[in-house]
Amino acid sequence: MTNENEQQGSTLHFLDYWRVIRSRKEIVLAVAILVVLTGTVYTLMLPNIYAASARILVSEDAPEINPFGAGGQSYYTSYNPYFLRTQFEVLQSKPMLYEVINRLNFQEEWGKAGEKLPRDVAYKILKNSISVFQQRDTSLIVISVKRDNPNEAAKIANEISEVYRDSRLDLAYNGARIAIDKIAEAMKSQRERVDAAEQVVEDLRKELDIAVIGGEGNVDVTDVRLQQLEGDRLAAQREMVDKEVQLNILKDLGDKDLSEQASYITFDQFVMSTMQQIQDINVQLSSLNADYGENHPEVQRTRMQRDTLEATLTNHIKALRNGLETEYLRAKSNFEHLGAILASVRSTNIESQGAKFRPFRNAQADLESERFIYTQLKAKHRQEIITLEVPSNPVEIIDVAEPENRPVSPNLFMNVLLSIFVGLGAGVGLAYFIEYLDTSIKTADDVERLLGLPVLGLIPQKVRPLVEEGPDSEHAEAYRVLRTNLAFTEGGSNRGAFCVLSGGAGEGKSTTVFNLAYVCAQQGEKVLLVDADLRRPVQHSILGVSNRFGLTNVLLRDVPVEEAIKATSVPNLHFLPSGRLPRTSLGVLDPKRIGELISSLKSKYDIVLIDTPPLVGISDSSILAKEADGAILVVQYRKYPRDMLIKAKSMMEALGVNAVGAVLNNINVMRDDYYYYYHSYYSDYYRSSQGSDGLGDDSV
């Protein structure tokens, strides 16, 4: 049964937590008010921060329209889920922000006393001031800047947008410009070959004295076949020349230039995708280098990933070059095969017309081939120039940032609200921490668990002697409950001599024993109150009688006990004062004399109540308690640590004192819900009983 009670006592209920907060509400409120005041003052001291935002529409590099496509349709670009995330990092990268710092001259503007601020410091200030995010389900990027100057915030947001737009345009233009220059070099070389072929034709014409080749109406099946073969040969030659031009461009480029410009030359999707991934990793690597350093494992892992992609790209470009070379050889073989067939047919035709025209016809065919190649290169060159001149707008500024004169920070309302929550949380936490450190007695369960004794009474706070409050005092009911519970203790009677003890001083022992004697006398019992606290007697002050003669005189056999006992103003209540303690008190509290005196008093009174000094540290109470029929231990609510109660229990067990129960005294019923409702219940019940029949609850 005891184990079950201990388990129930150790199980905390929600109301137990609430009681802690209620009992420590002053601490909770004090901490909360302090935190709120601190947060408010701190918020008012903070400088105002203003925000400005610019919105830009971001897309991958492509001209607005394709001038050489069907109907001028836009270029198709595949969806890249990592594109916008990459642009977030690009917008906040060092090259981008360094350019903003240079354009706005922030190193001089943010410097103090005319000193130029280091660029790294200006970069950190600027980076901490900006935030970039994507508007949901759109390709819009919002550049938000927070500064203590609204005009400066708007200026920074707009400048970042412009720097980013310019950098994207420059990157696309430079790449296309390099490809155009390579085509121009090939076109210049082909022009020289055309001039040489024209010179050969002209020399043969003069040498052979040829004025007209063929005449009108001289068309036969052979000529038609020659025209068809010539058309097929020209088509094959065009394909071969196209492959040759691309192959020559790829061969002339170095590995680095080839990796950078391959996408503009081959338009291979894998190359474009891989280059985009390398760009993304470079941005990520730049950020990681700035955060962790070059030797960090994450930096090394990212660098290895980039090297792997670059190696893959290089191998793929080499494979493209090899494949293009194979296609060129195939086209060349086809061209040569058609040339052989055409030459055979032409030879037959020339032989039929005469061997004279053969060299001239061959030279003229070669000239046409060279002219066709040149025409194709020239068209391609012009096409790329026109495409480059077509507006390409990968970044469009949708909303220009404007100064906002309403600060976004500090937010006084939110900070005060947050301070309230933080203060309440800190106050509650401190209350629980203090409660954890507080090892004093808080509940009747604590007393019963530590002493193994029943709690006979729960006495509220601020109780005065009932002789002052009167018999109708609401506090009297608590002592009537104590008297009733005393009758139902293990002995089964409230008759005899009882010592009222306490572990330490100031626990309300004297008031408790007096009020208990008072209510017992009210019930018609003949009561003797003995003040045995020889060092600090107080009972004579409560009753307003002299303390000149008393217990000490009886024990020293100076006066008989009958002369020392005094009648009081309370019916049925007699009082034996402590008397003045002599200078030499050794032997005054002799156990034998005490035993004889108590036996004598018990025969004359229904109940003898003895007020004793504190149990711990003073031996008087031990002698008195051992000779009495029982001892009542008074424990003050939330005063002494539990060790004091355990020490008092050990002393009583060692002396063999018959402890009949305990009284929990000086309870703050307004701070503890359990005791508040307990006290209110019997107080209201007692008052209602008096109002109905004029009688108190004295029927025990």
C-alpha positions in Angstrom: 0.0 0.0 0.0 2.9 2.4 0.8 4.5 1.7 -2.5 1.3 2.5 -4.3 1.0 5.8 -2.4 4.6 6.7 -3.3 4.0 5.9 -7.0 0.9 8.1 -6.9 2.7 10.9 -5.2 5.6 10.8 -7.7 3.2 11.0 -10.7 2.8 14.6 -11.7 -0.5 15.9 -13.0 -1.0 18.9 -15.2 -2.4 20.8 -12.3 0.9 20.3 -10.4 2.6 22.3 -13.1 0.0 24.9 -13.0 0.4 25.2 -9.2 4.1 25.8 -9.6 3.4 28.7 -12.0 0.7 30.1 -9.7 2.9 29.9 -6.7 5.7 31.6 -8.5 3.7 34.1 -10.4 5.6 37.1 -9.1 8.8 35.7 -10.6 7.1 34.9 -13.9 5.6 38.4 -14.1 8.9 40.1 -13.0 11.0 38.2 -15.6 8.3 38.8 -18.3 8.1 42.5 -17.6 12.0 42.8 -17.5 12.3 41.0 -20.9 9.5 43.1 -22.5 11.1 46.3 -21.2 14.5 45.2 -22.4 13.1 44.2 -25.8 11.2 47.4 -26.2 14.1 49.6 -25.3 16.5 47.6 -27.5 14.0 47.9 -30.4 13.6 51.7 -30.0 17.4 52.0 -30.0 17.8 50.1 -33.2 18.3 52.1 -36.5 15.5 52.0 -39.0 16.0 49.6 -41.9 14.3 50.2 -45.3 13.7 47.7 -48.0 13.5 48.1 -51.8 12.9 45.3 -54.3 13.5 45.0 -58.1 11.9 42.2 -60.2 13.6 40.7 -63.3 12.4 38.2 -65.8 15.2 35.7 -66.5 15.4 33.3 -69.5 18.1 31.2 -71.1 20.2 32.8 -73.9 18.3 32.9 -77.2 17.3 35.6 -79.7 13.8 37.0 -79.6 13.0 35.4 -83.0 14.8 33.2 -85.5 15.0 35.3 -88.7 15.9 32.2 -90.7 13.2 29.9 -89.3 9.8 29.2 -90.7 7.5 32.1 -89.9 10.2 33.7 -87.7 9.4 31.5 -84.8 11.3 31.8 -81.5 14.1 29.4 -80.7 13.0 26.4 -78.7 14.8 26.0 -75.4 14.5 22.9 -73.2 13.5 23.3 -69.6 16.4 23.4 -67.2 15.3 22.9 -63.5 18.6 24.2 -62.2 18.8 27.3 -64.3 17.1 29.7 -61.9 18.9 28.3 -58.9 22.2 28.9 -60.7 21.2 32.5 -61.4 20.5 33.0 -57.7 24.2 32.2 -57.0 25.4 34.3 -60.0 23.5 37.3 -58.8 25.2 37.1 -55.4 28.7 36.1 -56.7 31.8 38.1 -56.1 32.3 39.3 -59.7 28.7 40.6 -59.9 28.8 42.4 -56.5 32.3 43.7 -57.1 31.1 45.4 -60.3 28.2 46.9 -58.3 30.6 48.2 -55.7 32.8 49.8 -58.4 29.9 51.4 -60.3 28.4 52.9 -57.2 31.8 53.8 -55.6 30.9 52.2 -52.3 34.5 51.8 -51.1 34.8 55.6 -50.9 31.2 56.2 -49.9 31.1 53.6 -47.0 34.6 54.5 -45.8 35.1 56.5 -42.7 37.1 59.8 -42.3 38.0 59.8 -46.0 39.6 56.3 -45.9 38.8 53.8 -48.6 36.9 50.8 -47.4 38.6 47.4 -48.4 36.7 45.7 -51.2 36.2 42.5 -49.2 34.6 44.4 -46.4 32.3 46.3 -48.8 31.4 43.0 -50.4 30.4 41.4 -47.1 28.3 44.5 -46.2 26.6 44.4 -49.6 26.1 40.6 -49.6 24.5 40.8 -46.1 22.1 43.5 -47.3 20.6 41.6 -50.3 18.4 38.5 -50.6 17.3 36.8 -53.9 14.3 34.6 -54.3 12.0 33.3 -57.0 8.4 34.2 -57.1 6.4 31.0 -57.0 5.6 29.3 -60.3 7.2 32.0 -62.4 10.6 32.9 -64.0 10.6 36.1 -62.0 13.5 36.8 -59.6 13.1 39.3 -56.9 16.2 41.2 -55.7 15.5 42.6 -52.2 17.9 45.0 -50.5 17.7 46.2 -46.9 19.7 49.3 -45.9 19.4 52.2 -43.4 18.9 54.6 -46.3 15.8 54.0 -48.5 17.4 55.7 -51.5 20.5 53.6 -51.2 18.5 50.4 -51.0 16.6 51.2 -54.2 19.8 52.2 -55.9 21.6 49.0 -55.0 18.6 46.8 -56.2 18.4 48.6 -59.5 22.2 48.4 -60.0 22.4 44.7 -59.4 19.6 44.2 -62.0 21.5 46.2 -64.5 24.9 44.6 -63.9 23.4 41.1 -64.2 21.6 42.0 -67.4 24.7 43.5 -68.9 26.8 40.5 -68.0 24.4 38.1 -69.6 24.3 40.2 -72.8 28.1 40.5 -72.9 28.6 36.7 -72.5 26.2 35.8 -75.3 27.6 38.5 -77.6 31.2 37.5 -77.1 30.6 33.9 -77.8 28.7 34.6 -81.0 31.3 37.1 -82.1 34.1 34.5 -81.9 32.1 32.0 -84.0 31.5 34.8 -86.7 35.2 35.6 -86.8 36.1 32.0 -87.5 33.6 31.8 -90.4 35.0 35.1 -91.8 38.5 33.6 -91.8 37.3 30.5 -93.7 35.4 32.8 -96.2 38.5 34.7 -96.9 40.5 31.6 -97.7 37.7 30.3 -100.0 37.7 33.6 -101.8 41.3 33.1 -102.7 40.5 29.6 -104.1 37.6 31.0 -106.2 40.0 33.6 -107.7 42.5 31.0 -108.5 39.8 28.8 -110.2 38.6 31.8 -112.3 42.1 32.5 -113.4 42.5 28.9 -114.6 39.2 29.1 -116.6 40.2 32.4 -118.1 43.7 31.0 -119.1 42.2 27.9 -120.7 39.6 30.0 -122.6 42.3 32.1 -124.1 44.6 29.2 -124.8 41.8 27.2 -126.5 40.3 30.3 -128.1 36.9 29.4 -126.9 34.2 32.0 -127.5 31.0 30.1 -126.8 30.4 26.8 -125.2 27.5 25.1 -126.8 24.8 26.9 -128.5 21.2 27.4 -128.0 19.0 24.4 -128.9 21.9 22.0 -128.6 20.3 20.1 -125.7 20.2 16.3 -125.8 19.7 13.5 -123.3 23.4 13.5 -122.4 23.2 17.2 -121.5 20.1 16.6 -119.3 21.9 13.8 -117.5 24.9 16.0 -117.1 22.7 18.7 -115.5 21.1 16.2 -113.2 24.5 14.8 -112.2 25.9 18.3 -111.8 23.0 19.2 -109.5 23.5 16.0 -107.4 27.2 16.7 -107.3 26.7 20.3 -106.2 24.4 19.2 -103.4 26.9 16.6 -102.3 29.6 19.3 -102.5 27.5 21.7 -100.4 27.2 19.1 -97.7 30.9 18.3 -97.9 31.8 22.0 -97.7 29.5 22.5 -94.7 31.0 19.6 -92.8 34.5 20.8 -93.8 33.9 24.3 -92.6 32.6 23.0 -89.2 35.5 20.6 -89.0 38.1 23.3 -89.8 36.6 25.6 -87.2 36.7 22.8 -84.6 40.2 21.9 -85.6 41.4 25.5 -85.4 40.0 26.0 -81.9 42.1 25.0 -78.8 40.6 22.8 -76.1 39.6 25.7 -73.9 38.0 27.7 -76.8 36.5 24.6 -78.1 34.8 23.9 -74.8 33.5 27.5 -74.6 32.3 27.9 -78.2 31.3 24.4 -79.1 27.6 25.0 -78.3 27.5 28.0 -80.7 29.1 26.0 -83.5 27.5 22.5 -83.1 24.3 23.4 -81.2 24.6 20.0 -79.6 22.2 19.7 -76.6 24.5 17.5 -74.5 27.3 20.1 -74.9 25.0 23.0 -74.0 23.6 21.1 -71.0 27.1 20.0 -69.7 28.5 23.5 -70.1 25.5 24.8 -68.1 26.3 22.3 -65.3 30.0 23.3 -65.3 28.9 26.9 -64.9 26.6 26.0 -62.0 29.4 24.0 -60.3 31.8 26.9 -60.8 29.4 29.2 -59.1 28.9 26.7 -56.3 32.7 26.2 -56.0 33.2 29.9 -55.7 30.7 30.1 -52.9 32.2 27.0 -51.1 35.8 28.4 -51.5 34.7 31.7 -49.9 32.9 29.8 -47.0 35.3 26.8 -46.3 38.6 27.3 -48.1 40.2 25.2 -50.9 41.1 22.2 -48.8 37.6 21.5 -47.4 36.3 18.1 -48.3 33.1 19.6 -49.9 35.2 21.9 -52.0 37.4 19.0 -53.2 34.4 16.9 -53.9 32.8 19.7 -56.0 36.1 20.3 -57.8 36.4 16.6 -58.7 32.8 16.7 -60.0 33.6 19.7 -62.2 36.8 18.0 -63.5 34.8 14.9 -64.3 32.2 17.0 -66.3 35.0 18.8 -68.1 36.7 15.6 -69.0 33.3 14.2 -70.2 32.7 17.4 -72.2 36.2 17.2 -73.8 35.7 13.5 -74.7 32.3 14.3 -76.1 33.6 17.2 -78.2 36.4 15.0 -79.5 33.8 12.4 -80.4 31.8 15.2 -82.2 35.0 16.2 -84.0 35.7 12.6 -85.0 32.1 12.1 -86.0 32.1 15.3 -88.0 35.3 14.2 -89.7 33.6 10.8 -90.5 30.6 12.7 -91.9 32.9 14.9 -93.9 34.8 11.9 -95.4 31.5 10.3 -96.2 30.3 13.5 -97.9 33.6 13.8 -99.7 33.4 10.2 -100.9 29.9 10.8 -102.2 31.0 14.0 -103.8 34.0 12.3 -105.4 31.8 9.3 -106.5 29.4 11.7 -108.2 32.3 13.6 -109.6 33.6 10.4 -111.1 30.3 9.5 -112.6 29.9 13.1 -113.9 33.4 13.0 -115.2 32.7 9.8 -117.0 29.5 11.1 -118.6 31.2 14.4 -119.4 34.2 12.6 -120.9 31.9 10.7 -123.2 30.1 13.9 -124.1 33.3 15.8 -124.6 34.8 13.1 -126.7 31.7 13.2 -128.7 32.1 17.0 -129.0 35.9 16.8 -129.3 38.8 16.5 -126.9 39.4 20.3 -127.2 36.8 21.3 -124.6 37.7 18.8 -122.0 40.2 20.8 -119.9 38.0 23.9 -120.1 34.9 22.1 -119.0 36.8 20.6 -116.1 38.2 23.9 -115.0 34.8 25.5 -115.4 33.2 22.8 -113.2 35.9 23.3 -110.5 35.2 27.0 -110.6 31.5 26.5 -110.1 32.3 24.2 -107.1 34.5 26.8 -105.5 32.0 29.6 -106.1 29.3 27.5 -104.5 31.4 26.9 -101.4 32.2 30.6 -101.2 28.5 31.5 -101.6 27.6 29.1 -98.8 30.2 30.6 -96.4 29.1 34.1 -97.3 25.5 33.3 -96.6 26.3 31.6 -93.3 28.4 34.6 -92.3 25.7 37.0 -93.1 23.1 34.9 -91.4 25.1 34.8 -88.1 25.7 38.6 -88.3 21.9 39.2 -88.7 21.1 36.7 -85.9 23.6 38.5 -83.7 21.9 41.9 -84.5 18.5 40.6 -83.7 17.5 41.7 -80.1 18.3 39.1 -77.5 16.9 39.9 -74.1 17.7 37.1 -71.6 17.1 39.5 -68.7 14.2 41.9 -68.6 13.7 44.3 -65.7 10.0 44.1 -64.9 9.8 46.3 -61.8 12.3 49.0 -60.9 13.1 49.4 -57.2 11.7 52.6 -55.7 12.6 54.1 -52.3 10.2 53.1 -49.6 10.0 55.6 -46.7 8.3 53.1 -44.3 10.9 51.1 -42.4 10.6 47.3 -42.4 12.7 46.9 -39.3 12.6 47.2 -36.4 9.0 46.0 -36.0 8.1 47.3 -32.6 4.8 45.4 -32.4 6.4 42.0 -33.4 9.4 42.6 -31.1 7.2 43.4 -28.1 5.0 40.4 -28.9 8.1 38.2 -29.2 9.5 39.7 -26.0 6.2 38.8 -24.2 6.4 35.2 -25.3 10.1 35.0 -24.5 9.7 36.7 -21.2 6.8 34.4 -20.2 8.8 31.4 -21.3 11.9 32.5 -19.4 9.8 33.4 -16.3 8.1 30.0 -16.4 11.4 28.3 -16.9 13.0 30.2 -14.0 10.0 29.4 -11.8 10.4 25.7 -12.6 14.1 25.9 -12.0 13.6 27.6 -8.6 10.9 25.0 -7.8 13.4 22.3 -8.6 16.0 23.9 -6.3 13.4 24.4 -3.6 13.5 21.3 -1.4 11.1 22.7 1.2 7.8 21.0 2.2 5.0 22.0 -0.3 2.2 19.5 0.1 0.7 17.2 2.7 1.8 14.3 0.5 5.4 15.4 1.1 4.9 15.3 4.8 3.2 11.9 4.8 5.9 10.4 2.4 8.8 11.7 4.4 7.5 11.1 7.9 5.2 8.1 7.4 2.6 10.0 9.6 -0.9 11.2 8.8 -1.4 15.0 8.4 -3.8 15.9 11.1 -4.4 19.5 10.0 -3.8 22.1 7.3 -3.4 25.5 8.8 -3.7 28.6 6.5 -1.4 31.6 6.4 -1.7 34.7 8.7 -3.5 32.9 11.5 -3.4 34.8 14.9 -4.3 33.4 18.3 -8.0 32.7 18.4 -8.3 34.6 21.6 -7.7 37.7 19.5 -9.7 36.6 16.5 -12.7 35.3 18.5 -14.5 32.0 18.5 -16.3 32.8 15.2 -13.1 33.2 13.3 -13.0 31.3 10.0 -9.6 30.0 11.0 -11.0 28.2 14.0 -12.4 25.5 11.8 -8.9 24.4 10.7 -8.1 23.7 14.4 -11.4 21.9 15.0 -10.4 19.6 12.1 -7.1 19.1 13.8 -8.8 18.2 17.1 -11.1 15.8 15.4 -8.3 14.1 13.5 -6.3 13.8 16.7 -9.2 11.8 18.2 -9.0 9.4 15.3 -5.3 8.7 15.4 -3.8 5.3 16.1 -4.5 5.7 19.9 -8.1 6.4 19.3 -8.4 9.3 21.8 -7.4 12.9 22.2 -7.1 12.5 26.0 -3.7 12.7 27.7 -0.6 14.7 27.4 0.7 15.8 23.9 3.8 17.7 23.0 3.7 20.0 20.0 7.1 19.9 18.3 8.8 21.6 15.3 12.0 20.8 13.5 13.2 24.4 13.5 12.4 27.8 14.9 9.6 30.0 13.5 7.3 27.2 12.2 4.2 28.4 14.1 4.4 25.8 16.8 3.3 28.1 19.6 0.3 29.5 17.8 -0.7 26.0 16.7 -0.6 24.6 20.3 -2.5 27.6 21.7 -5.3 27.5 19.1 -5.6 23.8 19.6 -6.0 24.3 23.3 -8.5 27.0 22.7 -10.8 24.9 20.5 -10.5 22.0 22.9 -11.6 24.2 25.7 -14.4 25.5 23.6 -15.7 21.9 23.2 -16.0 21.7 27.0 -12.8 19.8 27.7 -10.7 20.7 30.7 -7.4 21.8 29.1 -4.0 22.7 30.5 -1.6 24.6 28.3 2.0 24.2 29.4 4.7 26.5 28.1 7.8 24.4 28.2 9.8 26.6 25.8 12.0 27.9 28.6 14.4 29.9 26.4 11.8 31.7 24.2 8.4 31.5 25.9 5.5 33.3 24.2 2.3 31.8 25.6 2.1 34.2 28.5 2.3 37.1 26.0 -0.7 35.6 24.1 -2.8 35.3 27.3 -1.5 38.5 28.8 -0.4 36.9 32.1 2.7 37.1 34.2 5.6 34.8 33.6 7.3 35.3 37.0 6.5 31.9 38.3 5.9 28.8 36.3 7.3 25.4 35.1 10.9 26.1 36.1 9.8 26.9 39.7 7.8 23.7 39.9 10.6 21.6 38.6 13.0 23.3 41.1 10.4 22.6 43.8 10.2 26.3 44.6 6.4 26.4 44.4 3.8 23.6 44.1 2.3 23.1 40.7 -1.2 24.2 41.8 0.1 27.7 42.6 1.9 28.0 39.3 -1.1 27.1 37.2 -3.2 30.2 36.3 -6.8 30.5 35.1 -7.3 32.3 31.8 -10.1 34.4 30.2 -11.0 31.3 28.1 -13.4 29.0 29.9 -12.0 25.5 30.6 -8.5 26.6 29.7 -5.7 26.7 32.3 -2.1 27.8 31.8 1.2 26.8 33.3 3.8 29.5 32.3 7.4 28.6 31.6 8.7 30.8 34.4 12.0 32.5 34.3 14.9 30.3 33.4 17.6 30.5 36.1 21.2 31.2 35.2 22.2 27.7 35.9 19.6 25.6 34.0 21.5 22.3 34.3 19.2 19.6 35.6 16.0 21.7 35.3 14.3 19.3 32.8 15.1 16.1 34.6 13.2 13.2 32.9 12.1 11.8 36.2 10.6 15.0 37.4 9.1 15.7 34.0 7.5 12.2 34.0 6.1 12.7 37.5 4.7 16.2 36.7 3.0 15.0 33.5 1.4 12.0 35.3 0.1 14.4 38.0 -1.3 16.9 35.4 -3.0 14.1 33.3 -5.0 13.1 36.4 -6.4 16.6 36.8 -7.1 17.6 33.2 -8.7 16.0 30.2 -5.9 17.0 27.9 -2.5 18.5 28.5 -0.8 20.4 25.6 2.8 21.2 25.9 4.6 23.9 23.9 8.2 22.9 23.4 11.4 24.4 21.9 12.6 23.3 18.3 13.5 19.7 18.1 16.7 20.1 16.1 19.6 21.7 18.1 17.9 21.7 21.5 17.6 18.7 23.8 14.6 20.0 25.9 11.9 19.0 23.5 13.4 15.4 23.3 13.0 15.0 27.0 9.5 16.3 27.1 8.3 14.4 24.0 9.5 11.1 25.4 7.5 11.5 28.6 4.3 12.6 26.9 1.6 10.3 25.5 2.2 11.5 22.0 3.9 14.2 19.9 2.4 16.4 17.1 5.0 17.7 14.7 4.4 21.2 13.2 5.9 21.7 9.7 5.8 25.1 8.1 4.8 25.3 4.4 7.7 26.2 2.1 10.2 27.2 4.8 12.8 24.6 5.8 14.4 22.0 3.4 13.3 18.4 3.6 16.5 17.5 5.3 15.3 19.3 8.4 12.2 17.2 8.5 14.1 14.0 7.9 16.5 15.0 10.7 13.6 15.6 13.1 12.0 12.2 12.1 15.4 10.4 12.8 15.6 12.1 16.3 12.1 11.1 17.2 12.7 7.5 16.1 15.9 7.3 18.0 14.3 8.6 21.2 11.2 6.3 20.8 8.8 9.3 20.7 5.2 8.4 19.9 4.5 10.7 17.0 0.8 10.7 16.4 0.7 13.0 13.4 1.8 16.2 11.7 0.4 19.6 11.0 1.2 21.5 7.8 1.2 25.2 8.9 1.2 28.6 7.4 -0.1 27.5 4.0 -0.6 30.3 1.4 -4.0 29.3 0.2 -4.2 32.1 -2.3 -1.1 30.8 -4.2 -1.9 27.1 -4.1 -5.1 26.0 -5.8 -5.4 22.7 -3.9 -5.3 24.4 -0.5 -7.3 27.3 -1.7 -10.3 25.1 -2.7 -9.8 23.0 0.5 -9.8 26.1 2.8 -12.7 27.8 0.9 -14.8 24.7 1.1 -14.8 24.2 4.8 -14.8 28.0 5.5 -17.9 28.5 3.3 -19.5 25.4 4.8 -18.9 26.7 8.3 -20.3 30.1 7.5 -23.4 28.7 5.9 -24.0 26.4 8.9 -23.8 29.4 11.2 -26.2 31.3 9.0 -28.8 28.6 8.9 -29.0 27.4 12.5 -26.5 29.6 14.5 -24.4 26.6 15.4 -20.8 25.8 14.4 -19.5 22.4 13.4 -18.7 21.3 16.9 -20.4 17.9 17.0 -17.2 15.8 17.1 
